[in-house]
Amino acid sequence: MVENRCYTVKELQVILGISRPTVYELLKRNEFKWFLIGTKYRIPKMGFDEWLNNKSENN
């Protein structure tokens, strides 16, 4: 079984408890690294998790 190494926009919505447009706003502001595969956004788990940990530590 292969472990996914990237999150989708929908997964970030659930993880962060925010709306789809808000996820896209975070992507637009380059809050964390992301890339496109065709028209689909993919967010590397390692970079996102680091970003989230840093946000948690700053509050």
C-alpha positions in Angstrom: 0.0 0.0 0.0 1.3 3.4 -1.0 1.1 6.3 1.4 -0.1 9.6 -0.2 2.6 12.3 0.1 0.3 15.2 -0.8 -2.9 16.7 0.4 -5.8 17.8 -1.9 -7.8 21.0 -1.5 -10.6 19.0 0.0 -8.4 17.4 2.5 -7.1 20.8 3.6 -10.7 21.9 4.0 -11.3 19.1 6.5 -7.9 19.4 8.3 -8.3 23.1 8.8 -12.1 23.3 9.1 -12.3 26.1 6.5 -14.1 26.7 3.2 -12.9 25.8 -0.2 -12.5 29.5 -1.2 -10.4 30.0 1.9 -8.0 27.2 1.0 -7.6 28.7 -2.5 -6.8 32.1 -0.8 -4.1 30.4 1.2 -2.7 28.9 -2.0 -2.8 32.2 -3.8 -0.9 33.9 -0.9 1.7 31.1 -1.1 1.3 30.3 2.6 2.8 26.9 1.9 4.2 25.1 -1.1 1.9 23.6 -3.7 2.0 22.5 -7.3 -0.4 21.7 -10.1 -1.0 18.4 -11.8 -3.1 19.4 -14.8 -5.7 21.5 -13.1 -5.5 19.9 -9.7 -3.7 21.4 -6.8 -1.4 19.2 -4.7 0.1 20.3 -1.4 3.1 18.3 -0.1 2.3 16.9 3.3 5.8 17.6 4.7 5.7 21.3 3.8 2.1 21.8 4.9 2.7 20.0 8.2 5.7 22.2 8.9 3.7 25.3 8.1 0.8 24.2 10.4 3.3 23.4 13.2 4.8 26.8 12.9 1.4 28.5 13.0 0.5 26.5 16.1 3.7 27.5 17.9 3.2 31.2 17.1 -0.2 31.3 18.9 
